[in-house]
Amino acid sequence: MRSRRIAAFYNGHCRVCGKAVPKGEDCYFAKHYGIRCLCCGPHTALDERLPSKRHAMAARKSEPASTPSMPAKPRLTEAPDPRFTPLDESPDFNPQDHAAVRCEDGVHRIEFGSIREIVEDALSDYAQNDPNRERIRDARDMLLSGSERQGNYFTRRKLLDEVFNPPAELLSAVDRMREKIIGELDLPTRQRRKLRRNLDWGDEMDVDRWAARDLSMWERVERAPEPRRTVTIGCNISVNHHQAPEELLYRGAAALALADILTERGCNVQVILFETNGSPSSAVETGLAKCVVKAADMPLDLGAIAFAMCEIAFNRCAVIMASARHWPGTLRSGFGHSREAPAQDRANADFFIENDVRSEAAAVEWLRARVGEGCHV
């Protein structure tokens, strides 16, 4: 593992203690491991893939065990977690300032600033009207009860822990998908070297020029600097109520594996999460939630975004709950249904993986089709 001391490229949090690390502050960074504050020190070879996960597991084990007949209830009234603050606890908060915007194409859109903002919205207790607020509260409590299949058996504490420390199996799925892509698709590489001739020094001599006593008789191979291209990858993470967790896992893993490959090839990669909802309320025909989970000028930290892209519980317990607070009208049963992203949003991305990709084979086929269409990067 390579850990290096850098000035933080963006606002973040220490993956060990959760302390805020503002942009520009010195910290330690290692790919896949995120950032550490200076107090926690650099990453070490003895660390696990996600070193602070064991602390979260130990904390969960210390909780009283529940009996099979009495499932554990989420402790939603426990002391607030210092890593997240519900949005509506701000004294100047006004729910009407956070309503979805209806665009010219008739789609209501919400844009979240970060994964953190999505979670803070989900943990809040507001909506555009009181009936919606009560409905969201009941649905969130049920999903985070620890015994609900729709919530993938998550609790509030587990959700918060894994936002910071996603389980290793998510990153393993990304790695497997990446190897699958490299092995099956054989993505082309760019020529990064250039042969220069007629030089006064170099690697090889041009015999004809030497015989003519030309002093510019040398040739050498040089690296040709290339401008870094910015590539946008969009992923629609919307799922229906009957879909299994792995049906989103491979979709998100494919998007992140492609982001990793393009980053290694010198591209500035932007990753955007989309959640498209059909008829979530009586006043909304199509609702779209959008979040840039990795900006083009940010280093790629797969551990920081894998949970949001690959875990179905994050979609149902956080994204849908946070989005529902913004929809006008009366919320419908089930908070709507999965829908394809609008054409306008798909067109703004160089690569877009839709919600019909639900298996590993489909994810690889999606990538193969993009390469076959000439979308070389």
C-alpha positions as CSV (number, residue, x, y, z in Angstrom):
1,M,0.0,0.0,0.0
2,R,1.4,3.4,-0.9
3,S,0.5,6.2,1.5
4,R,1.6,9.7,0.8
5,R,1.2,13.1,2.4
6,I,-0.7,15.6,0.3
7,A,-2.8,18.8,0.6
8,A,-6.4,17.6,0.4
9,F,-7.9,18.2,-3.0
10,Y,-11.4,18.5,-1.6
11,N,-13.3,18.7,1.7
12,G,-13.4,15.2,3.3
13,H,-13.3,13.3,6.6
14,C,-10.7,11.1,8.1
15,R,-11.6,7.4,7.5
16,V,-10.4,6.5,11.0
17,C,-11.7,9.1,13.4
18,G,-14.2,11.0,11.2
19,K,-12.6,14.4,11.8
20,A,-13.3,16.9,9.1
21,V,-10.3,17.5,6.7
22,P,-11.0,20.8,4.8
23,K,-9.6,21.3,1.3
24,G,-6.0,22.3,1.3
25,E,-5.2,20.9,4.7
26,D,-2.3,18.3,4.9
27,C,-3.4,14.7,5.2
28,Y,-2.4,11.2,4.2
29,F,-3.9,9.5,1.2
30,A,-3.8,6.0,-0.2
31,K,-5.9,4.7,-3.1
32,H,-8.9,2.6,-2.0
33,Y,-8.2,3.6,1.6
34,G,-9.2,7.3,1.5
35,I,-7.6,10.0,3.6
36,R,-6.3,10.1,7.2
37,C,-5.8,13.2,9.3
38,L,-2.2,13.9,10.5
39,C,-3.2,12.8,14.1
40,C,-4.1,9.3,12.9
41,G,-0.9,9.1,10.9
42,P,-0.2,7.4,7.5
43,H,-1.7,4.1,6.3
44,T,0.3,1.0,7.1
45,A,0.8,-2.3,5.5
46,L,-0.8,-4.0,8.5
47,D,-4.1,-2.1,7.9
48,E,-7.1,-4.0,6.6
49,R,-8.8,-3.0,3.4
50,L,-11.0,-0.7,5.4
51,P,-9.1,-0.3,8.7
52,S,-11.8,1.3,10.8
53,K,-14.4,-1.2,10.0
54,R,-13.4,-3.4,12.9
55,H,-14.1,-0.6,15.3
56,A,-17.6,-0.3,13.9
57,M,-18.1,-4.0,14.2
58,A,-16.9,-4.0,17.8
59,A,-19.3,-1.3,18.6
60,R,-22.2,-3.2,17.1
61,K,-21.3,-6.4,19.0
62,S,-21.5,-4.4,22.2
63,E,-25.2,-3.7,21.7
64,P,-27.7,-5.9,23.5
65,A,-28.7,-8.8,21.3
66,S,-32.4,-9.1,20.3
67,T,-34.4,-12.2,20.4
68,P,-35.8,-13.7,17.2
69,S,-39.4,-12.9,18.2
70,M,-38.6,-9.3,19.1
71,P,-36.6,-7.7,16.3
72,A,-34.3,-4.9,17.3
73,K,-35.8,-1.4,16.8
74,P,-33.7,1.4,15.4
75,R,-32.6,3.8,18.0
76,L,-33.7,6.9,16.1
77,T,-33.8,8.9,19.3
78,E,-30.2,8.1,20.4
79,A,-27.6,10.8,20.8
80,P,-26.9,12.4,17.4
81,D,-23.9,10.9,15.4
82,P,-21.2,13.6,15.2
83,R,-20.5,12.7,11.6
84,F,-23.9,13.7,10.4
85,T,-26.4,16.4,11.4
86,P,-30.0,16.3,10.2
87,L,-30.5,19.2,7.7
88,D,-33.6,20.6,9.4
89,E,-31.8,21.2,12.7
90,S,-30.4,24.4,11.3
91,P,-32.2,27.4,12.9
92,D,-32.8,29.2,9.5
93,F,-34.1,26.0,7.7
94,N,-37.2,26.4,5.6
95,P,-38.7,23.3,3.8
96,Q,-40.0,25.4,1.0
97,D,-36.5,26.4,0.0
98,H,-35.8,22.7,-0.7
99,A,-38.6,21.9,-3.1
100,A,-37.8,20.1,-6.3
101,V,-37.6,22.3,-9.4
102,R,-39.8,21.5,-12.4
103,C,-37.7,21.9,-15.6
104,E,-38.9,22.7,-19.1
105,D,-39.1,19.1,-20.0
106,G,-41.6,18.5,-17.2
107,V,-39.1,16.6,-15.0
108,H,-38.8,17.6,-11.4
109,R,-35.1,17.6,-10.5
110,I,-33.1,17.7,-7.3
111,E,-29.3,18.0,-7.2
112,F,-27.6,16.9,-4.0
113,G,-24.1,18.4,-3.3
114,S,-22.6,15.2,-1.9
115,I,-23.2,11.8,-0.5
116,R,-23.1,13.4,3.0
117,E,-25.9,15.8,2.0
118,I,-28.1,12.9,0.9
119,V,-27.7,11.1,4.2
120,E,-28.3,14.3,6.2
121,D,-31.5,14.9,4.2
122,A,-32.6,11.3,4.8
123,L,-32.0,11.6,8.6
124,S,-34.0,14.9,8.7
125,D,-37.7,15.1,9.6
126,Y,-39.3,17.5,7.1
127,A,-41.3,17.4,3.9
128,Q,-43.3,19.7,1.7
129,N,-46.4,19.0,3.8
130,D,-47.2,17.3,7.1
131,P,-48.8,14.1,5.7
132,N,-45.7,13.5,3.6
133,R,-43.5,14.0,6.6
134,E,-45.3,11.4,8.7
135,R,-45.2,9.0,5.8
136,I,-41.5,9.4,5.2
137,R,-40.8,9.0,9.0
138,D,-42.8,5.7,9.1
139,A,-41.2,4.3,6.0
140,R,-37.6,5.2,7.1
141,D,-38.1,3.7,10.6
142,M,-39.4,0.5,8.9
143,L,-36.5,0.3,6.4
144,L,-33.9,0.9,9.1
145,S,-35.4,-1.6,11.6
146,G,-32.8,-4.2,10.9
147,S,-35.4,-6.8,10.0
148,E,-36.7,-5.4,6.8
149,R,-35.7,-7.1,3.5
150,Q,-36.4,-3.9,1.5
151,G,-33.8,-2.2,3.5
152,N,-31.3,-5.1,3.2
153,Y,-31.6,-5.6,7.0
154,F,-29.8,-2.3,7.7
155,T,-30.1,-0.2,10.9
156,R,-29.5,3.5,11.2
157,R,-26.1,2.8,12.9
158,K,-25.1,0.3,10.2
159,L,-26.0,2.8,7.4
160,L,-23.9,5.5,9.0
161,D,-20.9,3.2,9.6
162,E,-20.9,1.8,6.1
163,V,-21.1,5.2,4.4
164,F,-17.7,5.8,5.9
165,N,-16.4,2.2,5.8
166,P,-18.1,0.2,3.0
167,P,-17.7,-3.6,3.4
168,A,-14.8,-5.1,1.6
169,E,-17.1,-7.3,-0.6
170,L,-18.2,-4.1,-2.5
171,L,-14.7,-3.2,-3.4
172,S,-13.9,-6.8,-4.3
173,A,-16.9,-6.8,-6.7
174,V,-15.4,-3.6,-8.4
175,D,-12.0,-5.3,-8.6
176,R,-13.5,-8.5,-10.2
177,M,-15.5,-6.4,-12.6
178,R,-12.4,-4.4,-13.6
179,E,-10.4,-7.6,-14.2
180,K,-13.4,-8.9,-16.3
181,I,-13.3,-5.8,-18.4
182,I,-9.6,-5.9,-19.0
183,G,-9.6,-9.6,-19.8
184,E,-12.7,-9.7,-22.0
185,L,-12.8,-6.3,-23.7
186,D,-9.1,-5.7,-24.2
187,L,-9.6,-1.9,-24.1
188,P,-7.1,-0.1,-26.4
189,T,-4.3,2.0,-25.1
190,R,-3.1,5.3,-26.5
191,Q,0.3,5.8,-28.0
192,R,2.2,7.9,-25.5
193,R,5.6,8.0,-27.3
194,K,6.9,9.9,-30.3
195,L,10.0,9.4,-32.5
196,R,11.9,12.6,-33.1
197,R,14.5,12.9,-35.8
198,N,17.2,15.4,-37.0
199,L,18.5,16.1,-33.5
200,D,22.0,17.0,-32.3
201,W,21.9,14.1,-29.7
202,G,19.8,11.0,-29.2
203,D,19.5,7.2,-29.0
204,E,20.3,6.2,-32.6
205,M,22.3,7.6,-35.4
206,D,21.1,8.2,-39.0
207,V,23.9,6.7,-41.1
208,D,23.1,8.7,-44.2
209,R,23.2,12.0,-42.3
210,W,26.5,10.9,-40.6
211,A,28.0,10.2,-44.0
212,A,26.9,13.6,-45.2
213,R,28.6,15.1,-42.1
214,D,25.2,16.5,-41.0
215,L,25.4,17.3,-37.3
216,S,21.6,16.8,-36.8
217,M,22.0,13.0,-37.4
218,W,20.4,11.7,-34.2
219,E,17.0,10.1,-33.4
220,R,15.4,9.5,-30.1
221,V,12.0,8.4,-28.6
222,E,10.3,10.8,-26.3
223,R,7.1,10.8,-24.3
224,A,4.5,12.9,-26.0
225,P,2.6,14.9,-23.4
226,E,-1.1,14.6,-23.9
227,P,-3.9,16.8,-22.5
228,R,-6.0,15.1,-19.8
229,R,-9.5,14.5,-21.1
230,T,-12.5,14.8,-18.8
231,V,-14.9,11.9,-19.1
232,T,-18.3,11.8,-17.4
233,I,-19.8,8.5,-16.3
234,G,-23.5,8.5,-15.3
235,C,-25.2,5.6,-13.5
236,N,-29.0,5.3,-12.9
237,I,-29.2,3.4,-9.5
238,S,-33.0,3.2,-9.4
239,V,-34.5,-0.2,-8.6
240,N,-38.0,-1.6,-8.2
241,H,-39.2,-3.0,-4.8
242,H,-38.8,-6.6,-5.9
243,Q,-35.2,-6.4,-7.1
244,A,-32.4,-8.1,-5.2
245,P,-29.3,-6.3,-3.9
246,E,-26.9,-7.9,-6.5
247,E,-29.0,-6.4,-9.3
248,L,-27.6,-3.0,-8.4
249,L,-24.2,-4.3,-7.2
250,Y,-23.0,-5.2,-10.7
251,R,-24.4,-2.0,-12.3
252,G,-22.5,0.2,-9.8
253,A,-19.4,-2.0,-9.9
254,A,-19.2,-1.7,-13.7
255,A,-19.4,2.1,-13.6
256,L,-16.7,2.3,-10.9
257,A,-14.4,-0.2,-12.6
258,L,-14.6,1.8,-15.8
259,A,-13.8,5.0,-13.8
260,D,-10.8,3.2,-12.3
261,I,-9.5,2.2,-15.8
262,L,-10.0,5.6,-17.3
263,T,-8.3,7.3,-14.3
264,E,-5.2,5.0,-14.8
265,R,-5.2,5.9,-18.5
266,G,-4.8,9.6,-17.6
267,C,-8.4,10.9,-17.8
268,N,-10.1,13.2,-15.4
269,V,-13.2,11.2,-14.5
270,Q,-16.5,12.6,-13.2
271,V,-19.0,10.1,-11.8
272,I,-22.6,11.1,-11.4
273,L,-25.3,9.1,-9.5
274,F,-28.9,9.3,-10.8
275,E,-32.1,8.1,-9.2
276,T,-35.0,8.3,-11.6
277,N,-38.5,7.9,-10.1
278,G,-41.8,7.5,-11.9
279,S,-44.9,9.2,-10.3
280,P,-43.4,9.5,-6.8
281,S,-46.3,11.9,-5.9
282,S,-49.5,13.3,-7.1
283,A,-47.8,16.4,-8.5
284,V,-44.7,14.7,-10.0
285,E,-44.8,12.6,-13.2
286,T,-41.0,12.0,-13.3
287,G,-38.6,12.9,-10.5
288,L,-34.8,12.8,-10.9
289,A,-32.3,13.0,-8.0
290,K,-28.7,13.7,-9.1
291,C,-25.4,13.7,-7.2
292,V,-21.8,14.1,-8.4
293,V,-20.2,11.5,-6.2
294,K,-16.7,12.1,-7.8
295,A,-15.8,15.4,-9.4
296,A,-13.3,15.5,-12.2
297,D,-10.7,17.3,-10.1
298,M,-11.0,14.9,-7.2
299,P,-8.8,11.8,-6.7
300,L,-10.6,8.5,-7.3
301,D,-11.4,6.9,-3.9
302,L,-13.4,3.9,-4.7
303,G,-14.0,3.2,-1.0
304,A,-15.7,6.5,-0.5
305,I,-18.3,6.1,-3.3
306,A,-18.7,2.3,-3.7
307,F,-21.4,2.1,-1.0
308,A,-23.5,4.8,-2.7
309,M,-23.2,3.2,-6.1
310,C,-23.5,-0.5,-5.3
311,E,-25.5,-0.9,-2.1
312,I,-29.2,-1.2,-2.6
313,A,-29.9,-0.1,1.0
314,F,-28.3,3.3,0.4
315,N,-30.7,3.8,-2.5
316,R,-33.8,2.8,-0.6
317,C,-33.0,4.1,2.9
318,A,-31.1,7.3,1.9
319,V,-31.6,8.5,-1.7
320,I,-35.4,7.7,-2.0
321,M,-36.1,9.0,1.6
322,A,-34.1,12.2,1.0
323,S,-35.7,12.8,-2.5
324,A,-39.2,12.2,-1.1
325,R,-38.8,15.2,1.2
326,H,-38.6,17.5,-1.9
327,W,-41.5,16.2,-4.0
328,P,-44.6,18.5,-4.0
329,G,-48.1,17.0,-3.8
330,T,-49.1,13.8,-1.9
331,L,-46.6,10.9,-1.9
332,R,-47.8,7.8,-3.7
333,S,-47.6,4.3,-2.3
334,G,-44.1,2.9,-2.6
335,F,-42.8,6.4,-3.4
336,G,-43.1,5.7,-7.1
337,H,-41.3,3.2,-9.4
338,S,-38.0,2.8,-11.2
339,R,-37.8,4.6,-14.5
340,E,-35.1,5.3,-17.2
341,A,-33.3,8.5,-16.9
342,P,-34.5,11.3,-19.3
343,A,-32.7,11.6,-22.6
344,Q,-31.3,15.0,-21.7
345,D,-29.4,13.6,-18.7
346,R,-28.1,10.6,-20.6
347,A,-26.9,12.8,-23.4
348,N,-24.8,14.9,-21.0
349,A,-22.6,11.8,-20.1
350,D,-19.9,10.2,-22.2
351,F,-20.9,6.8,-20.7
352,F,-24.3,6.1,-19.1
353,I,-25.4,2.8,-17.5
354,E,-29.1,2.4,-17.2
355,N,-31.3,0.6,-14.7
356,D,-31.9,-2.3,-17.1
357,V,-28.4,-3.6,-16.3
358,R,-29.0,-6.1,-13.5
359,S,-26.4,-8.8,-13.7
360,E,-22.6,-9.3,-14.2
361,A,-23.1,-10.5,-17.7
362,A,-25.3,-7.5,-18.6
363,A,-22.7,-5.2,-17.1
364,V,-19.9,-6.7,-19.3
365,E,-22.2,-6.6,-22.3
366,W,-22.9,-2.9,-21.8
367,L,-19.2,-2.2,-21.8
368,R,-18.6,-4.4,-24.8
369,A,-21.3,-2.5,-26.7
370,R,-19.8,0.9,-25.9
371,V,-16.4,-0.2,-27.2
372,G,-18.1,-1.7,-30.3
373,E,-19.8,1.6,-31.1
374,G,-16.4,3.3,-31.2
375,C,-16.6,5.0,-27.8
376,H,-12.9,4.5,-27.3
377,V,-11.4,6.6,-24.5
